[in-house]
Amino acid sequence: MTELKSLIAEKISEIVKNNYGTSPEICDIISAFEYPPDDSMGDLAYPCFKLSPIFRKGPNVIAQTLADQFDCPSVAKAQSVGGYLNFFISDEYYSDKLLKGIIDKGQDYGKTDIGKGQTVVLDYSSPNICKPFHVGHLGSTVIGHSIKKLHEFVGYKCVGVNHLGDWGTQFGKQIYAYKAWGNKELVEKGGVDELVKLYVRFHEEAERNPELNDKARAEFHKLETGDEENLALWKWFVELTIDECNRSYKRLGIEFDSYAGESFYTDKMPEQVQKLKDRGLLKIDNGASIVDLSEYNMPPCLILKSDGSTLYPTRDIAAAVYRHNTYDFAKCIYVTSAQQCLHFQQLFKVIALMGYDFYDKLVHVPYGTISIDGEKLSTRNGNVVLIKDLIDTAVSKVTDIMREKSPDLENLEDVAEQIGVGAVVFYYLMNDRIKDINFVMSEALSFDGNSGPYAQYAYARTCQLLNKVGETEQTKFKITEKPERELLKVLSRFGETVLCAVRDYEPSDVTRYILEVCTAFNRFYHDCPIMSAEDKEVKATRIALTKATKTVLGNALPLICMKTPTKI
Ligand code: ARG
């Protein structure tokens, strides 16, 4: 639709100029376009209200003038209604340009190169070492990865960074606990679970015996100063945790380009602390070093504790500078829960105060909380639900459903895995990211609701249909029915939907768009028979529409971390 919008905008601009002497910019005309709520008002509308005060004419009058003089072969009719200029796209444009365009572009359909030559760094997932990989991190993981895919789709070079929480005084406690009560075999077998148990035990024992805190501090100091034994233990803990996360990443189809976590910046912080000092930004407050941000209505940003140890923000300052120097990014995007909004506001402000001109390329993308309802999931480790357990539950339920529905399917287990994982991801990415989510498993798994299985099923249906009807050599198409036109209209909006999702860091734009495609396709499939269509051109058009739907779904689903099984 983008091409047609430009074409129509140019015509509008020409007519406005001829009649009133000047015209709004083409890009402003394009962004003013609206899609009418129902097709009796056409396929595209241009509201004339903003022109009214400029040209001192009623919006109706302007719309009527435009309608009278509008002439473009791609538009069958331009009609003035209530201050709007409504366009009815011609069937030829639908079939010769839109439909053919989708088929010809195939895997490239919807792609643009607005990001060409630019690098985007994405900091996402970023779990904490020795901590369970729980559903609180699911948002960062899938929203982050989807935003990465979206940026790649529009031409950016992307660097996915897993900023592991792998440094800080808590590792002194972990090491102390392991040395005191741990057991190699148990940890090897139990992984992160076992580490968490040790950590919990440390806190219980330290309640009774506060001296343990000093011992933990000493262990961390040893770690910081390169003690071999402690370094080896720490590395082992890091590997164990990454191994565990990797199992979920693999199922979600996620890979990172870098695992440079907080520890990576140990030797890069002194330079930044010095810079803060040199700029006169550091203040001592109760022994700690802070940057006072009261002038900006924010609490102070903590840089060093009173014992001189660094903190989360200190490591983030060093990380931002390092990434800027290493990747020369056009944007550095951080995806975390909304609880960290203040942290990033402070961070970006401090980086600006330090005189780094890239501060305005840093973007925080927050998301809401998740709660899990209606389903009893194993809640090991207190109240948290592990990502792995959530996915396992979904997959096992899908497997049961499929054993009943399609017992003869080859690779039933593989397909059930793809649908189960997809169901979780789709449900998560369906809502505006900032909204809090209540995860309801039965809704996520419903094969006929607004769900991942519903979307994957529609895709599989296009594949199966095309297998059955075979390819068509016919290149002359003829749109005759409303559901065909409606489907094509939705398909034609893919590219601009992606651009909105990129602009707003909002994968849910694509998720909801996918649902629109599926609904339009199902209606078309129901109302417009393919095999029994007698007219050759009509039949070819319907096959082509099925292929175009397959193309759009096949391009769109991976953008929200979904797999595309061809048979369900
Ligand atoms: N590890 C942090 C957490 O779990 C998230 C890190 C986000 N990235 C960053 N550069 N601060 O809350």
Boltz pocket constraint, residues with backbone or C-beta under 6 A from the ligand:
constraints:
  - pocket:
      binder: B
      contacts: [[A, 123], [A, 125], [A, 126], [A, 127], [A, 128], [A, 163], [A, 164], [A, 165], [A, 316], [A, 319], [A, 334], [A, 335], [A, 336]]
      max_distance: 6.0
